């Protein structure tokens, strides 16, 4: 019990120290405030025998200092070449396109918790070479729901721009999910107006 009280006291002190950085507006805004609009996303690139291209634009709105929400789109292309113990060559190609909603809660400045439900269309193609006269192909298209849950840290990089690092988990972990069962480590950039 003492440890919990100590931890809560430490978090409260951190909140008090960071509170001095928030600007308090005396004017009250009614309706849409474009200065609270958030535009950004992530980009991932890797090339070689394993190729991965990820593009994830996001648009959102910062309702107050504790809450932000928006929409996101996803595009993922992945290609992997490998050989098995019989020297058969395989090539797996994977494309996912979809989107969803996201919501963030900032319990203390710069630290956030995120929930992101999504629906992705996944197209998979696996090709086996060297097994006969022509390649053997297996393929399919699937609709896959995902529920990404996690958190991250964001740091200002000037003006209303921020760089964030998130760790998310697909808690549904459905077959053919573009995220798999491993943690998703996602850097992102956001720009405010």
C-alpha positions in Angstrom: 0.0 0.0 0.0 2.9 2.4 0.8 4.4 1.7 -2.6 1.1 2.6 -4.3 0.8 5.9 -2.3 4.5 6.7 -3.1 3.9 6.1 -6.8 0.8 8.2 -6.9 2.6 11.0 -5.0 5.5 10.8 -7.5 3.0 11.0 -10.5 1.2 14.0 -8.9 4.6 15.8 -8.4 5.5 15.2 -12.0 2.1 16.6 -13.1 2.7 19.7 -11.0 6.1 20.3 -12.5 4.9 19.9 -16.1 1.8 22.0 -15.5 3.9 25.2 -15.8 4.4 24.4 -19.5 0.7 24.6 -20.4 -0.6 27.8 -21.8 -4.0 28.8 -20.4 -6.2 30.7 -22.8 -8.5 33.3 -21.4 -10.6 33.4 -24.5 -13.3 30.7 -24.8 -13.6 29.0 -28.2 -16.9 27.7 -29.3 -17.1 25.2 -32.1 -14.2 24.0 -34.3 -10.8 25.4 -33.5 -8.3 24.7 -36.3 -5.4 25.2 -33.9 -6.4 21.9 -32.3 -6.3 19.9 -35.6 -3.6 17.2 -35.8 -2.2 15.8 -39.1 0.6 13.2 -39.2 1.3 9.6 -39.3 4.1 7.1 -39.8 6.3 5.7 -42.5 8.3 2.5 -42.5 10.8 1.3 -45.1 13.0 -1.8 -45.3 14.5 -3.4 -48.4 16.4 -6.6 -49.2 15.3 -10.3 -49.2 12.7 -9.0 -46.7 11.0 -5.9 -48.0 8.5 -3.9 -45.9 6.8 -0.6 -46.8 4.3 0.9 -44.4 2.3 4.2 -44.8 -0.1 5.3 -42.1 -1.5 8.8 -42.4 -3.7 10.2 -39.5 -5.9 13.1 -38.9 -7.3 14.1 -35.5 -8.5 16.7 -33.1 -7.1 17.6 -29.7 -10.3 18.3 -27.6 -8.4 19.4 -24.5 -5.0 18.7 -22.9 -6.2 15.2 -21.8 -8.0 13.8 -24.9 -7.4 13.5 -28.7 -9.1 11.4 -31.3 -9.2 10.9 -35.1 -9.1 8.6 -38.1 -6.2 6.7 -39.7 -5.5 4.8 -42.9 -3.1 2.0 -43.3 -1.2 0.5 -46.2 1.3 -2.3 -45.7 3.4 -4.1 -48.3 5.6 -7.0 -47.3 7.7 -9.4 -49.3 9.9 -12.2 -48.1 12.2 -14.6 -50.0 13.6 -17.6 -48.3 14.9 -21.2 -48.9 14.0 -24.3 -46.9 16.3 -27.3 -46.1 15.5 -28.9 -49.5 16.7 -25.7 -51.3 13.2 -24.9 -52.4 12.7 -21.1 -52.9 9.6 -19.4 -51.5 8.3 -15.9 -51.9 5.5 -14.6 -49.7 3.8 -11.3 -50.6 1.5 -9.6 -48.3 -0.6 -6.4 -48.8 -3.0 -4.8 -46.3 -5.1 -1.8 -46.7 -7.6 -0.4 -44.2 -8.2 2.1 -41.6 -10.0 2.9 -38.4 -10.4 5.3 -35.5 -7.9 6.2 -32.8 -8.2 7.8 -29.4 -5.6 9.0 -27.0 -5.7 9.9 -23.3 -2.9 12.0 -21.8 -2.8 11.2 -18.1 0.3 13.4 -17.7 1.9 15.6 -20.3 3.7 13.9 -23.2 2.7 10.4 -22.0 -0.4 8.9 -23.6 -2.5 5.7 -23.8 -4.0 4.8 -27.2 -6.8 2.6 -28.4 -7.2 2.0 -32.2 -9.9 -0.3 -33.6 -9.3 -1.1 -37.3 -10.5 -3.2 -40.2 -8.0 -4.2 -42.8 -8.3 -6.0 -46.1 -5.4 -8.4 -46.4 -4.2 -10.0 -49.7 -1.7 -12.9 -49.3 0.2 -14.7 -52.0 2.7 -17.5 -51.4 4.8 -18.8 -54.3 6.9 -22.0 -54.3 9.6 -22.2 -57.0 11.8 -25.2 -57.9 9.1 -27.7 -57.1 8.3 -28.7 -60.7 7.8 -27.2 -64.2 6.0 -24.1 -63.0 5.6 -22.3 -59.6 3.0 -23.4 -57.1 0.9 -20.5 -55.9 -1.5 -20.2 -52.9 -3.3 -16.9 -52.4 -6.3 -15.4 -50.6 -8.0 -12.1 -49.5 -9.4 -11.6 -46.0 -11.1 -9.0 -44.0 -9.3 -8.8 -40.6 -10.4 -6.7 -37.6 -7.6 -5.5 -35.2 -7.7 -3.7 -31.9 -4.5 -1.9 -31.1 -3.9 -1.0 -27.5 -0.9 0.6 -25.9 0.8 3.8 -25.1 3.7 6.1 -26.0 5.6 9.2 -25.4 5.6 12.4 -27.5 8.1 15.2 -27.5 7.7 18.6 -29.1 10.1 19.4 -32.0 9.1 23.0 -32.5 5.9 24.9 -32.7 3.0 22.6 -32.7 4.9 19.6 -34.1 5.6 16.4 -32.2 7.5 13.2 -32.6 6.1 10.2 -30.8 7.2 6.6 -30.1 4.4 4.1 -29.4 4.3 0.5 -28.3 1.0 -1.1 -29.4 -0.4 -4.7 -29.2 -3.1 -6.2 -31.4 -5.2 -7.7 -28.6 -7.5 -9.5 -31.0 -4.6 -11.3 -32.7 -6.8 -12.8 -35.5 -5.3 -15.0 -38.2 -3.9 -13.0 -41.1 -3.7 -9.8 -39.0 -1.1 -7.4 -40.5 0.3 -7.0 -37.0 0.9 -10.6 -35.8 1.4 -11.4 -32.1 4.6 -9.3 -31.5 4.6 -5.7 -30.1 4.3 -2.9 -32.7 6.9 -0.3 -32.1 5.7 2.8 -34.1 7.4 6.1 -34.4 5.2 8.9 -35.7 5.1 12.6 -36.5 2.2 15.0 -36.0 1.8 18.6 -37.0 -0.7 21.1 -35.6 -2.0 24.2 -37.3 
